[in-house]
Amino acid sequence: MISFSPSRTFKVLMTCAMIGLAGLSHAEQVFRVTAIPDESPTELARKAAPLMKYLSDKLGMKVEYTPVTDYAASVEAIANKQVDMAWFGGFTFVQAKVRSNGQVIPLVQRAEDEKFKSVFITTDPDIKTLADLKGKTVSFGSASSTSGHLMPRYFLQEVSKLDPDKDFKRVSFSGAHDATIAAVAAGKVDAGALNISVWQKFVEEKKVDTNKVRVIYTTPEYYDYNWTVNSSVSPEVRKKLVDAFLALDKNTPEGKEILELQRASKFIPTKADNYVGIEKAARSAGLLK
């Protein structure tokens, strides 16, 4: 019979407990992700599910999607380290950079985000140009949206010299791109601005009657969306994330599903310098102090 002294038994139990706690800690490690709510919550959750599973496999830890109520909440979440990574528009990235004192890092963007555009839409046959919006009711998306507010407003002022706050009958904010389409189609506003990607998706899926709702203006190109991490995320994890996004291939079933849901042909690396123009436009429009 083998016997243990009380002190030896205690040491063995403590060692087992520590191993158990270490295993528990590893098992509970979660990488948290959020996204600006630029579409309906159900659509965002549908888009996120396969991507979260894919990233979980690549990172070797649980990746959890955490929805937020509005654009500002996504900025606060990453600045306060409540999430590790966020899907931002160019403007929300700039806001997060300012809010966190530079403690955020953009990793990748869709190839389409190098040359992104917005559109103005209407059902009014008398509205043919941006100048015709004078005295009309116009909806943007979220006030913090790059493609649903900032850049459409910027180009509106550049092209037509109209000031929405002075020259429109009423300015409203729908909160999301799909909501802007719905507001215009229902006649709640005379016109609306949204990102071209959501507009094209609605047209392709026949969710909008193009005999009734039409585009009157498409903006010049600008940089937009990206996946951004808090700088506290380790370089090793950042590399794994970049590698995972760049490895997505539309010729594989998994890659095809994720890329189609993300409305991307592929992902490419990005950098903070790409969004200097967005920051200048935001400061010029008085939307960033």
Secondary structure by P-SEA (a helix, b strand, c coil): cccccaaaaaaaaaaaaaaaaaaaaaaaccbbbbbcccccaaaaaaacaaaaaaaaaaaccbbbbbbbccaaaaaaaaaacccccccccaaaaaaaaaaaccccccccccccccccbbbbbbcccccccccccccbbbbbcccccccccaaaaaaaaaaccccccccccbbbbcccaaaaaaaaaacccccccccaaaaaaaaaacccccccccccccccbbbbbbbbbcccccaaaaaaaaaaaaacccccaaaaaaaaaacccbbbbbccccaaaaaaaaaaacccc
